């Protein structure tokens, strides 16, 4: 794995994402969004990308809430 792509969305279908591509990229097993996340329910998923740019399937979606 070269890096991971992380998607965070307020929509469970990920039709609108808060982080994707370079904005949602991390080489570590943790990710901190570049912008503050406001109150609400969020969904996230991740996929692995190798050095050749090939990527895995998205993980199962998980959710979290910000009070």
ChimeraX attribute file (.defattr): number of C-alpha atoms within 10 A of each C-alpha:
attribute: neighborCount
match mode: 1-to-1
recipient: residues
	/A:1	14
	/A:2	14
	/A:3	17
	/A:4	23
	/A:5	22
	/A:6	26
	/A:7	23
	/A:8	23
	/A:9	18
	/A:10	18
	/A:11	13
	/A:12	15
	/A:13	10
	/A:14	15
	/A:15	8
	/A:16	13
	/A:17	16
	/A:18	18
	/A:19	18
	/A:20	14
	/A:21	11
	/A:22	10
	/A:23	13
	/A:24	19
	/A:25	21
	/A:26	17
	/A:27	13
	/A:28	9
	/A:29	7
	/A:30	8
	/A:31	13
	/A:32	10
	/A:33	14
	/A:34	10
	/A:35	8
	/A:36	7
	/A:37	13
	/A:38	10
	/A:39	9
	/A:40	10
	/A:41	15
	/A:42	18
	/A:43	18
	/A:44	22
	/A:45	16
	/A:46	20
	/A:47	17
	/A:48	20
	/A:49	18
	/A:50	12
	/A:51	9
	/A:52	8
	/A:53	10
	/A:54	10
	/A:55	16
	/A:56	13
	/A:57	9
	/A:58	14
	/A:59	12
	/A:60	9
	/A:61	14
	/A:62	12
	/A:63	13
	/A:64	11
	/A:65	12
	/A:66	9
	/A:67	7
